C-alpha cells in the first residue's frame, strides 16, 4: 500500500497544486495535514476550508458533519470568498507572472 501524506517533513518542499482547482470550484475544503503549510495558509487567510491533523479521525468526522449542515447563505459566502481569492491572488495568469518574475530574478 502506498500512502501519500503531506506531513510536517514536506512543508516547504511539496506544494499540492490541486488546491487551485479546488478554489476555482468555490467549495470549502478539508486539509488533512499540517496547519503550517501553504494550503493551511490559504485555508486560514481566506476562511475557505478546514484543517485536520493526520490521524484525527474524530475531528474529520465532525468537520464533514458540519459541512453537511451549511446553509445556502453560508455556501454562497464561501463561494464568494473563494472566487475573490482566485481572482486577486491565485489565478493562473497571476501565478504564472509571479513564477516568471522569480525565475528571472535568479538569472
Rosetta silent file (secondary structure, phi, psi, omega in degrees, C-alpha in Angstrom):
SEQUENCE: XXXXXXXXXXXXXXXXXXXXXXXXXXXXXXXXXXXXXXXXXXXXXXXXXXXXXXXXXXXXXXXXXXXXXXXXXXXXXXXXXXXXXXXXXXXXXXXXXXXXXXXXXXX
SCORE:     score description
SCORE:     0.000 S_00000001
   1 L     0.000  134.519  178.322    0.000    0.000    0.000 S_00000001
   2 L  -104.978  130.602  176.555    1.304    3.455   -0.914 S_00000001
   3 L  -116.329  138.079  178.383    0.445    6.372    1.287 S_00000001
   4 L  -118.836   94.407 -178.424    0.927    9.958    0.255 S_00000001
   5 L  -105.558  135.845  173.816    0.885   12.124    3.353 S_00000001
   6 L   -91.756   74.209 -177.370    1.589   15.811    3.358 S_00000001
   7 L   -87.580  177.623 -178.204    3.306   15.687    6.712 S_00000001
   8 H   -52.155  -38.690 -175.184    5.480   18.178    8.525 S_00000001
   9 H   -68.846  -12.510  179.880    8.665   16.975    6.834 S_00000001
  10 H  -101.250   -6.141 -179.239    7.309   18.011    3.395 S_00000001
  11 L   -61.217  129.670 -179.129    6.218   21.547    4.298 S_00000001
  12 L    88.344  -10.521  179.300    8.019   23.993    2.036 S_00000001
  13 L  -109.483  -50.220 -178.058    9.074   21.233   -0.364 S_00000001
  14 L  -101.339  133.454 -178.077    5.825   19.768   -1.686 S_00000001
  15 L  -130.488  104.111 -177.176    3.106   22.085   -2.864 S_00000001
  16 L   -71.830  105.871 -176.359   -0.174   20.407   -3.851 S_00000001
  17 L   -70.283  -14.443 -179.520   -1.314   22.377   -6.901 S_00000001
  18 H   -63.212  -15.205  178.499   -4.757   20.785   -6.832 S_00000001
  19 H   -60.603  -32.463 -178.028   -5.726   23.425   -4.267 S_00000001
  20 H   -69.397  -37.230  174.666   -6.103   25.961   -7.087 S_00000001
  21 H   -66.339  -38.988  177.651   -8.658   23.792   -8.884 S_00000001
  22 H   -63.171  -43.976  178.446  -10.491   23.329   -5.606 S_00000001
  23 H   -60.442  -37.912 -178.445  -10.555   27.093   -5.054 S_00000001
  24 H   -66.302  -19.593  178.000  -11.973   27.580   -8.554 S_00000001
  25 H   -79.481  -21.431 -178.826  -14.979   25.413   -7.639 S_00000001
  26 L    77.522   18.258 -178.771  -15.951   27.748   -4.805 S_00000001
  27 L  -107.192  150.582  176.254  -16.453   24.886   -2.379 S_00000001
  28 L   -67.148  157.038  179.852  -14.987   24.524    1.110 S_00000001
  29 E  -132.538  163.300  175.906  -12.178   22.021    1.513 S_00000001
  30 E  -118.723  118.644  173.462  -10.640   19.948    4.256 S_00000001
  31 E   -87.721  114.683  172.628   -6.865   19.934    4.577 S_00000001
  32 E  -100.347   94.610 -175.128   -5.785   16.679    6.169 S_00000001
  33 L   167.009 -170.463 -174.691   -2.255   17.656    7.010 S_00000001
  34 L   -69.439  137.762  178.124   -0.189   20.240    8.840 S_00000001
  35 L   -64.015  -37.814 -179.939   -1.738   23.607    9.581 S_00000001
  36 L   -85.238   83.711 -179.681    1.614   25.301    8.986 S_00000001
  37 L  -158.609  171.640  179.922    1.738   24.804    5.223 S_00000001
  38 H   -61.968  -45.464  179.659    0.844   26.698    2.064 S_00000001
  39 H   -65.412  -37.237  175.433   -2.623   25.131    1.915 S_00000001
  40 H   -60.985  -38.785  177.073   -3.027   25.838    5.629 S_00000001
  41 H   -63.820  -44.222  178.512   -2.208   29.484    4.937 S_00000001
  42 H   -61.191  -47.302  179.947   -4.827   29.644    2.188 S_00000001
  43 H   -57.349  -47.047 -176.669   -7.390   27.991    4.447 S_00000001
  44 H   -72.069  -45.537 -175.738   -6.653   30.357    7.312 S_00000001
  45 H   -65.163  -34.541 -173.501   -6.233   33.585    5.289 S_00000001
  46 H  -111.765   -0.030  179.363   -9.448   33.220    3.327 S_00000001
  47 L    50.765   53.010 -175.450  -11.618   31.171    5.732 S_00000001
  48 L  -107.057  -22.102 -174.499  -12.415   28.711    2.961 S_00000001
  49 E  -148.347 -159.359 -176.551  -11.890   25.323    4.470 S_00000001
  50 E  -135.640  153.349  179.319  -10.914   23.346    7.488 S_00000001
  51 E  -119.065  135.091  177.850   -7.701   21.754    8.715 S_00000001
  52 E  -134.568  131.469  177.434   -7.435   18.379   10.396 S_00000001
  53 L   -69.806  153.353  174.434   -4.206   16.757   11.548 S_00000001
  54 L   -55.341  135.848  176.473   -3.280   13.302   10.293 S_00000001
  55 L    86.387   -4.548 -178.461   -4.903   10.654   12.472 S_00000001
  56 L   -91.969   65.797 -174.277   -7.600   12.959   13.896 S_00000001
  57 H   -64.786  -34.058  178.487  -10.498   10.901   12.546 S_00000001
  58 H   -64.848  -41.940  178.137  -12.992   12.165   15.136 S_00000001
  59 H   -66.622  -39.901  178.865  -12.266   15.771   14.164 S_00000001
  60 H   -60.573  -45.732  178.414  -12.502   14.863   10.476 S_00000001
  61 H   -60.056  -43.230 -179.509  -15.913   13.300   11.012 S_00000001
  62 H   -63.565  -39.693  178.722  -17.083   16.377   12.931 S_00000001
  63 H   -66.231  -43.417  178.654  -15.919   18.702   10.139 S_00000001
  64 H   -60.773  -43.394  178.391  -17.679   16.620    7.483 S_00000001
  65 H   -63.265  -39.333  178.211  -20.877   16.703    9.534 S_00000001
  66 H   -63.797  -42.152  179.771  -20.537   20.468    9.949 S_00000001
  67 H   -63.688  -35.482  179.588  -20.101   20.922    6.188 S_00000001
  68 H   -66.087  -20.858 -177.196  -23.225   18.890    5.516 S_00000001
  69 L   -99.042    4.704 -179.465  -25.230   21.354    7.622 S_00000001
  70 L   -61.971  138.467  176.429  -24.085   24.552    5.897 S_00000001
  71 L   -77.595  165.946  177.211  -26.932   26.826    4.872 S_00000001
  72 H   -61.132  -35.932  178.583  -27.238   28.125    1.307 S_00000001
  73 H   -64.093  -44.597  178.847  -26.149   31.548    2.589 S_00000001
  74 H   -64.097  -40.325  177.397  -23.001   30.085    4.156 S_00000001
  75 H   -62.736  -41.620  179.247  -22.218   28.168    0.957 S_00000001
  76 H   -65.823  -39.355  177.858  -22.607   31.355   -1.083 S_00000001
  77 H   -62.169  -40.441  177.652  -20.315   33.264    1.281 S_00000001
  78 H   -65.386  -43.842  178.026  -17.648   30.569    0.847 S_00000001
  79 H   -58.500  -46.369 -179.321  -18.061   30.689   -2.951 S_00000001
  80 H   -60.214  -45.466  179.377  -17.694   34.479   -2.910 S_00000001
  81 H   -65.386  -39.124 -179.256  -14.525   34.341   -0.776 S_00000001
  82 H   -65.559  -48.716 -179.737  -13.091   31.552   -2.893 S_00000001
  83 H   -64.035  -36.246  177.365  -13.697   33.301   -6.213 S_00000001
  84 H   -65.628  -42.586  178.880  -12.288   36.537   -4.782 S_00000001
  85 H   -61.835  -43.261  178.493   -9.136   34.738   -3.606 S_00000001
  86 H   -62.337  -47.836 -177.010   -8.641   33.177   -7.041 S_00000001
  87 H   -62.079  -42.994 -173.174   -9.178   36.483   -8.812 S_00000001
  88 H   -88.997  -24.660 -172.865   -6.898   38.511   -6.530 S_00000001
  89 H  -135.841  -25.189 -168.062   -4.142   36.015   -5.629 S_00000001
  90 H  -126.786   19.066  177.936   -4.330   32.575   -7.218 S_00000001
  91 L   -70.831  158.097  179.689   -5.399   32.860  -10.858 S_00000001
  92 H   -57.439  -45.195 -177.224   -3.288   31.055  -13.444 S_00000001
  93 H   -65.307  -41.555  178.202   -2.152   34.337  -15.020 S_00000001
  94 H   -63.837  -45.452 -178.491   -1.147   35.883  -11.673 S_00000001
  95 H   -68.848  -35.163  177.265    0.742   32.790  -10.544 S_00000001
  96 H   -65.095  -44.957  178.141    2.429   32.398  -13.951 S_00000001
  97 H   -60.597  -42.565  179.314    3.602   36.007  -13.854 S_00000001
  98 H   -63.740  -42.737  178.924    4.904   35.534  -10.325 S_00000001
  99 H   -62.180  -44.606  179.744    6.738   32.361  -11.326 S_00000001
 100 H   -63.143  -43.503  177.715    8.359   34.065  -14.323 S_00000001
 101 H   -59.354  -43.823  179.836    9.472   37.018  -12.166 S_00000001
 102 H   -63.078  -41.906  178.649   11.023   34.645   -9.627 S_00000001
 103 H   -63.645  -43.041 -179.592   12.841   32.750  -12.375 S_00000001
 104 H   -65.857  -34.256  177.929   14.166   35.943  -13.939 S_00000001
 105 H   -62.782  -29.324 -176.768   15.408   37.178  -10.571 S_00000001
 106 L   -84.000   -9.290  179.756   17.558   34.039  -10.305 S_00000001
 107 L   -76.727    0.000    0.000   19.253   34.616  -13.682 S_00000001
